[in-house]
């Protein structure tokens, strides 16, 4: 069966759009095939800066003939109904058949050549193509608008086997001709079919496969950086692969004087503005070198290309150096004073208002002992920290660590200092140029201006973690500032009822909640979340939304750690537990237990007991368990009662001591007596006294288990 080749050649396709365009082309083409009753053995798509291509392997030469039965009106229907049906199907009345008083038409549809179907499908795909941004080109006709594409189309290759599939889009006729590399082979190439397409392009300095181009860039960049280490960047590799058809990595150099600028600024200048890779030297420091990716194999080995890129980068770095030096001249306190001019949210005030809220919350976290000083932080370190504070702080005793306050007081003061300065870099020139460096630039400025290293670290890292796999802060000052910042964002937006819905989360509340959970669990912070919500001013409804949102994000966060969501639901169903550390310890102990044979057996016994109690409508509180019995217990009943008498207080004491493994071990002792009970007695005994006593025993067993979790929520 023949293959089909489609190439849509245009002016430059932005690199960021190419991967999605390949996926969309494959999807739309598959939909067209399915609608026509066709299927390909395989479909592959490719993109270069100037072409979007598709190869469909193993298409049949034509569609299969089909016979279709269409139901018509009743035989005694009015003539108008029959005439309408006949017009619709294009048959005469003598071609209809009658069955059970209903008229049917048998319509035989012959197969159609696949090439003819493709000639209709490709223009439809082009018209429907969902480019994120597109432009019109060409002339509009009286009946149609001018066509849309990401950039003006310049040529179309459409070959089914070795035959041209004839159609036209905006005056551009399909054919077998394309072009090679813009400089190395600008002339026409005639393609024979899908079988020689990639190799003919390669011979004309165009590598069709983006994955191959990316591999060439990585290998070439590493070779060019001989003696240095390439700064790995998968996204930048993909972008360079999308910008070139014949990639040639080249090593360049910049003035080492620019290394006085923070490395992050230099790397971002190279990456964002110029698409260059950075290099590090033997000790891991940024080297005064870069790797650029040319799209041409130059006769001078790339010397002129490198020289031109060095000049451009020098100008860029000169701007960055100027911004950095200007920011250095302004103390962070002065920068922070400008925050009252920036609106955080129309209902939540300015950034200065947010800083005030974060300071209050961070202070509360420290003063309540939720965030504690590190054991390594003693008076000596506090006094040393005071010596490193800038002279400007000497006039403001409230903003520096107290010389006599001890560890707790110093942590409060250091935390307050860090909060007051943590957003100051948002008004700096460097962050204005590179918003992604917020926090990082504040940390560099803080260090350069002589702040305590703990304050500097908190300013630098208070946005962390910003995503899955990101570092989670553990230093006390950083923890207090970072957690307070995220909790303020959450409670503030929940307080004005700006909840995330579906895929809509404009204020990144999901990320903030995941970050807060990660910090709490990493440092084992005993944070009373309900109290925190109340102190933040959330009403009952808003707090309920908050806790539900927390529960949802906890499931997402713990899924990566292998924690089952149904067990989170089982513990959550008990209510009243708002200490995440204790909550998760209970969940993990429960998971370890229910995945054992003992646990599975106890769960089965619990569910059998719960089903009986539910069917009998027995009260949910286990009342009557202590009633005076009017008959002598059978041995298995007495054994279960004795086991409950022993297990209940042990489990309760262990839960109160937060020894949840021991609590589960106590409940595990019920397994044997429960199994024996079900094997040897009839719960619904004809004797009402026996029935009542046995239901009461089952209720005690259920309630004992519920002290740990609601087992009815556990799956399996």
N, C-alpha and C positions, 0 to 999 in steps of 0.2 A: 504494500500500500504506500502511496506517495506521501512525502512530507510537504508541509506548507511553510513558506518563509515570508514574513512581513517585516519590513523596515520602514519606520516613519522618521525621516531625516528632517532636522530643523536647525534653527540657530540654537545657541547654547542653552542646554537644559540645566538649571541649577542643581548642584550636587546633592543638596538636601532633599530634592524631590525625586531622585532617580529610583531609590529602592521602592518607595511607595508606588511610583508609576509602573514599575515592573509587576508588582503584585496586582494592581488595578487592571493592567492589560491582560494578564492571565485570567483574572476573574471574569472580566467582560467577555473575553473570547470564549471561555468555557460556557458562559450563559448563552451565547449565541449558538454554539454547537448543540447544546442540550435542547434549545428551542427547535432546532432543525432536525432533531433526532440523530445527531452525530456524536461521536466520542473519539478523542485522540488517544493513542497509546501513551504519549507523554507530551507535556508542554513545558518549554523553557523560555525564559525571557532574559533580555540583556539591555543594559543602558551604557552609553558613553556620553560625553558632553554633547554630542551632535546627533545621536540616533537612539531610538527606542525600538528594540527588535523582539520578534517572537518567532519561535520555531515550534510547530505542532507536528509530532511524529506519528506516522501510521494512520493517516486519514483515509477512509474508503473513497473510491472514485465517485460514488453517488449514494444518495440515500436509498433506503429500502422502500419498495412499494408497500402501501398500506391500504387496507380495506376498512372503512369506518361505517358503523351503523348509527344513523341519526333518527331519534324519535320525533315524529311529527304529531299533528293533531289527531283527534278521533275521526273515524271514517265518516261519521254523521255531523262533523263540525261545519259551520257556515262556510260558504265558498271563499269568503274574504280571508279566513284563517288558512285555508289550503293554498290559496294563491300566494300569500305571504311566505309560507314555508317553501313553496316551489321556487320563488324568486331568490330566496336566501341560499338554497342549495344548488340552483341552476339545473334542475331536472324537470321533466314533465310528469304529469299525474300517472301515466301508464308505466313509469319506472318505479313506482312505489309498491310496497308489499303491505298486506294487511294481516295483523295477528291480534286476535282477541279484541277486535274493534278499534285497534290503534294502527295508524299508518307509519311505516318506517321507510327510510331511504338508505340504500346501500351505496356509499360513495367510494369508488376506487381511485386512489391517488397514486399516480405513477411515481417512481423514484426521480429525484432531480440531481443533476450533476453537482458535485460538491463545489466546483469552481464557481458555478452560478450563485450558490448560496453564500460563498465567501465574498463575492463581489457585492452582495447586498449587506453582508454583516460588517465589513470593515468600515465603510462610511458611517454606519450606525454607531460603531464603537467610538470613532473619532468625535462624533457629535455629542456622545454621552460621557466623554472622558472627564473624570472629576479632578482636574488639576487644582491644587490649593489656590494658585493664582494663574490666570491665563490672559491672553490678549487677542484682540481681533486683528485680522489682516485680510487683505484682498478686498474685492468689491462685493457689495451686497447686490442680490438680484431683486427683481420685483416681488418675488414670493418668499425669499429667504434672507436672513441676516448674513453679514459677513462671518466667516468661520472663526472658531475659537481654538487655540492651542496654546501650550505654554510659551512658545515662541513661534514665529511664522514658519509653516511647513515649507520645505524646499524640494523634497523628493520622496517618492514612495516606491519601494520594491515589494512586489507581491507575486510570488511564484508558487504554483502548485505542481510539485514535481519540477519539471523544467519548463512548464508552460506559464505564461503571464496570465494572472487573473486581472481582467480588465475592469477598471472603474475609475472614477475621477472625483477628486475632492478639491473644491475651490479652484478649479482650473488646472490642478496638478494631476496628470494622468499617471496611473501605476505603470511600472515597467520592470526592467531587470538591471537598471543602471544606478550606481551609487558613486560616492567619492571616498578616497582614502584620507590620510592625514592632511590637515590644512596646509602644512608647509612641505612635508616630505613627498606627498603624492596628491596634489590638488586635482589631478585629472580624473576622468571618468573610469570607473571599473564596471565591467559587465559580469554580473553574478549568474552562475549556471543553475543554482538551486541551493536548498538548505545544506546540501552535502559539502559544498565548497565555500560557503559564505564566510565562515570564521577564518579559514586559511587565506583566502584572497584578501581579506582585510588586513591580516597579519603581514602579508607580503607588502602591503602598502602602508605599514607603520600604524596600524590600528589594532589594539588588543581588545577584543570584544568582551571578554569575561572580566567583570569588576573584581572578582576574587583573585584572579591571576594578577591584575594590575596592583592590587593591594599587597600581594606577596612580593612583587617586584620592588615596591616602594620600601617595604620593611627591610628586605634583604639588602637593597641598594643603600638605604640610609645607614644601616649598621656598618656596611663596608666603608662608606664614605667617612664615617665618624671614627675611623681607625685610631686607637689610642684613647678614645673617649667612649662614654656610655650614652646611648640614645635614650632620651626620655620617652618611654612608651606611651602611646596615645592612640587607642583603637579608633576613636571617633575621628581624629585628625587623619589617620591613615585612610579611612573610608572617604573623607572629604577630598583628599588629594587624589584618590582613585577616581572620584567623580569629576575632577577638574582636568584630567589628562587622558589622552588616548595612547600615548607612548611615554610613560613616566621615566624620568632620569633624575634620581636624587643627586644633589650636589652639596658640598660642604662650603659654608661661608664663615666669616668672622666679623665680630664687632669690637669696638673699642672697650678694653677691660675697665675703663673708667666708669662705664655704665653699670658695672657690678655693684656700685654703691647703692643703687636702687634695689629695693626688695626683689628677690628672685621671682616671686609670684607675679609682680608687675611686668618684669622682663618677659617671662614665659607667656603671659597672657597677651602682651603686645605682639609677640611673635606669632602666637597661635591664632588669635582672633583677627588681627589686622592683615597678617601676611601668610598665614597657613604654614608657618615654619615649625620644625621640630627643634626642641632644645637639646642640649648635651650637658652631661656632668663629667667632672674630672674624677681622678682616683679616689678622692675623699668624699665624693658625693656632692660637692659644691657645684653650682651652676658654672659652666665654662663659657668663655666669650666666643662661642661658636653656635652655628645653627645649620640645619639641613633644609634646603628648599627643594621642591620637586619641579623640574622643568618638564615641558611637554614637547621637547625637541632634542634630537641628538646633534649637538652643536659641533662644528668642525674644529673649534678651538678648545674642545674638551669642556666647554661650559664656562670658561674664564670670564667672558663678557657678561653672561647671565648672572654669575655670582657677583661680579662687581656692581652691576645694576641693583641687585637685591641688597647688597651691603649698603649702598647709598640710601635706598628707601628705608631700610631698617634703622640706619643711623638717625634719620630725621624723626622716625617714630619714637625711638628711644630718647632722643633729645627732648621731645615733648613730655614723655613720661618722667624723665629726670627733673624737668622744670616743675611739673605738678608736685612731685614728691618733695622737692626742696621748698616749695612754697608752703606745703602742708606742715612740714617740719617746723616752720617758723611760728606757727600758731599753737599755743597750748591746747590740749584737749578740752580743758574747762571752757575756754573761749568758744571752741567749736560746739560743745554741748549746749552753750547758751543760745545757740541759733535754732535748737530743736523746737522751740515754741512757735516757730514760723512755718513749720511743716505739719500739715494735717495728716494724722494717722488714719482716721475715719471720721466722717461727718458727725456720727453719733457718739464717737469715743474720744473726740478731742485731738490734740496735737501729739507729736512724738514726745514732747516734754511731759504731757499728761501720762502717756504710757510709761515713761521712765519712773514717774512718781509711783504709779501703781506697782510696777515691778520691784521698786525699792522697798515698798511696804511689805510685799509678799515675801521677798527674799529675806528681809529682816525677821519676819515671823518664822520662816523655816529654820533660821539659825537660833533665834531666841527660844523657840519651843523644843530645841534639841533634835529636830528632825534631821537637819544637816549638822553633823558634829565636826569639831576640829580634827585634823589628822593627828595621830599619836606622835608624829615627828615634829609637830609645830609647837615649840615651847617658847618661853620668854626670850631666849637668846635670838631666835629667829624673828620674833616680833620686833625686838630692838633693832636688829639688822635691817628689817624691812623699813623701819622709820627712817633710817639713815639714807635709804635709796630714794625716798620720796623727793620730788622736785621742790625747789625753794618756794614756789608759789603756794605750796600747801602749808608752809609755816605760818602764814597769816590766817589760816582757816583751820583751827584745831578740831572742828567737828568733822573734817574730811580726812583726818589721818588717824592711824591706830593709836589707841590710848596707851601711854607708857605704863599704866598701872592697872589696866583692865583685865590682865590675864588672858588666857587663851580664848575663852568665849567672847570677851569684849573685842579682842583683836579680830576675830573672825567676823563679828558683826560689822566692825568698821571697815575691814578690807572688802567685805561683800558690798557694803553701801558705796564705797569708793568705786568699785568695779561697775556697779549698776549705773552710777551717775555718769560714767565715761563710756559705757559699752556701745551706745548708739552715736557717739560723737563723730565717728568717721563717716557717717552718712552724708555729712555736709562738706567733706573734703573733696578736693579736685580729683584725686586719684580714684576714689570710689565713684565720683560723678562720671568719670571716663570708663571705669570697670566696675559696675555694680556688684558683680559676682565676688569681689574682694572685700565686701563689707565684713567687718570683724577682723579679718586678717590684717588690713591696713591699720585698724585701730590698735591691734596688738603691736605692730611694728612701731607706730608712733608712741605708744605707751612705753615701750622699752627704751626708745631713743630719748624720751623725755624723763627717764629716771624713775618710773613707777615701780612699785613692789612687783617682783616676778609673778606672784600669785594673782595680783590685779591684772597684769599683762596677759597671763594665761586665760583668765576669765573673759577678758575683752575679746581675745582672739578666738576662743572656742565656744562662746555662749550660744552660737547658732547650732552647734552640734547636738545630737546627730541630725544630719539633714536628709538622710536616706538610708536604705537598707545597706548594711555593710560598713557604714560610716563609724568612725571612732566615737565611743560614748564617754563623755567626761566623767572623771572620778575624783579629781581634786576638789576639796570642800568648797572653796570660793567659786570655782567654775560651776560646780553642781548647783549651788544655791542660785546663782545668776541665771544659768541656762534653764533650770527647772522653773524658776519664777517667771521668766520671760515666756515660756511656752504655756504655763498655766494661766498667766494673765491673758494671753491671746485667746485661749479657749474659753475662759469664763467671761471675758469681755464680749466676745461675739455671741456666745450662748445667752448672755444677759440682754442683748438687743435682738435675740431670736433670729440670728443669721446662721441657721443650721445648714450643714452640707446635705445635699439631696442628690441621690443617684450618682451621676458622674460629675455633678456640679459641686465644686469646692473652691470658690474664688479666693478664699483667705487661707488656703492650705491647712485647714483644721485637722484633717486626717494625718498629715505629716507631723503637725505639732503634737497630737495625741500619741502617736507612735514614738516620737522623740521623748516625751514625758515618761511614758511607760518604760522605755529603755533605761532612762536615767534612774528612775525609782528602783527598778529591779537590779541594775548593775551595782548600785550603792546600798541596796537593801534598806531603803528609806521607809520608816514607819509613818507614812503620811495618812492622816485621817481625811479621806477625800470628801466625805459628807460635810464635815466641819469646814473644810476649805471652801466648798461651794457656798455654804451659808455665809461665811465671812466675806466672800466675794460678792454677796448681794443677790445670788440667784434665788428665785422663788422655787416653790416645790415642783412646779411643772418644768422649769428650766433645769433644775438639778436632776430631775428624772431623765430628761433628754441627755444630759451630760453623762450620767451613769450608764445609760443604754449605749451611748456612743463609745464610752470607755470599754464596755463589755465587748462590743463589736470589734474595736481595734485590738483589744487584747487577744481575741481569737485569731485575728490576722497575724499579729506579732508572734504568737506562740505556735502557730501552725508550722513555721519554719523550724521550731525547736522540737517538733514531733508531738506536741500536746494536743489531745483530742478536744474538739470543740464541744462535744456532748458532755464531757466531764466538767468543763467550765460552766456549762448550763446547769449541771447537777449541783455544783457548789453555789452558784449564783442564785439558784431557786430558793435557797434557805433564807436569803435576805440578811441584812444587818452586817454584812462583811464588806468594809470599805478600805481595808488595809491590803494593798496589792501583794505585798510580800507574803503575808500570812495566807491570803487567798490562794496564791499560786502554790505555796508549799502544800496546802490541803489538796489542791488539784493533782499535783504530782504524786503525792502519797496515794491518792485514790487511783490514779492511773497505774502505778506500780502494782497495786493490789488487784484490780479487776482484770489485769492481764495474766494473773496466775490462775492455776487450776482452782485453788481455794476461792479466789475472788469470783471466778465465773460461776462456781457452784453456789456461793452465797447470793450472787446476783439472781441466779435462777430461782433460788428459794424465796428471795425477797419478792420477785415479780409474781410468783405463784401466790404468796400470801397477800400481796397488794390486790391482785385480781379477785381473790375470794372476798376480801373485805369490801372492795368496790361493788361486787355483784350483790353482796348481802346488805349493802347500804350501811355498813358498820361505821360508827362515828370516827372522825379523822383524828381525834385527840387521844385515843386509847383509853377513854374513861371506862371504869368498871374493871380495870385490870386487877385491882386490889380487893375486889369484893370477896366476902366469905363464901367459900365453896361448899356446896351441899353434897358433894360426893368425893370419894377418894380418887386422887389423880392416878392415872395409869403411869407406869414407869417412864415412858417417853415424854409424857407431859411434865412430870416432875423434873426430868433431866433438862428439858428446855427451860423450865422456870428457874432452875438452879443456875443454868448457864447465863440466863438473862440477869439474874441477881448479881452474878460475878462480872459480866461483861459491861453492863450499863455504867456503873460507877468508874470502872477502869477507863472506859472510852471517854467518858466525860472529863475525868481528871487529865487524861492525856491531851485532849483537845484544848483544855484551859491552859495547859503547859506548852501548847503549840508543838507537841510531839505527835504529829499526825500518823507517822508510821506505827507508833505504839497503839494509837487509837484503832487503826485498821487491824492490827494484830489481835486486839481485844475483841473486835467484832468478828474476826475470822473464827474465833472459838465457838461461834454460834452455828457454824456450818454443819457439823455432825449432828447436833441435837435437832436442828431444823429438818435435815434429811430424814432422820429417824422418825420424827413427828409425822411427816407427810406419809411415810411408808406404813405406819402402824396404827394411825387413828383416822376416823372419819370426822371431819370438821363439822359437817352438817348432820350431827347425830340427832335421832328422833327425840332424845332427851333434851329439853330446852336448856337445862342447867349445864349439861356438857357442851352443847353448842355454844352457849354464851361464854363459857370459860375458855374454850378453844379459840374462839374469835378474839377474845381479850389477849390471849398469849400471842397470837399472830400480830395484833395491834402493837403489843409491847416490842415485838421483834422489829416491826416496821419503824416504830418511833426511835428505837435504839440506833438503827441504821441511819435514820434521818438526822441524827445529831452530827453526822459527818458530811452527808450530802443527800440530795433527793435522788435516790436510785431509779426512780421512775423516768428520769431524763436520760438515763444511760442507754445507749443503743446496744442491741445484741442480746 
